[in-house]
């Protein structure tokens, strides 16, 4: 696992005081794989706004004792569900990130191996 590909996927639902969230994995520069139960149930995704961010590590400010986010991390980008499946066999969703900066160091992630028999 490449830890720089870990992201947080968040669902903000209309009228809800808190967002639902869970981990995700960047499989391409703008495509995130996460668990479908983070965004919905067997009936489909719940209504609301989906966002993706890289979790911001916090560092203590020795002068004031207050924690601050590292610059450039923790920014939330809107995302759209592109594929969703939640059933007894699969619990997965792919979300497409809007307006995220292109990241040259995040090439497409291989998710398995191809086997051929001659």
Buried (B, 14 or more C-beta within 10 A) or exposed (E): EEEEBBBBBBBBEEEEEEBBBBBBBBBBBBBBBBBBBBBBEEEEBBEBEBBBBBEBEEEEEEEEEEEEEEEEEBEBBBBEBEEBEBEEEEBEBBBBBEEBEEEEEBEEBEEEEEEEEE
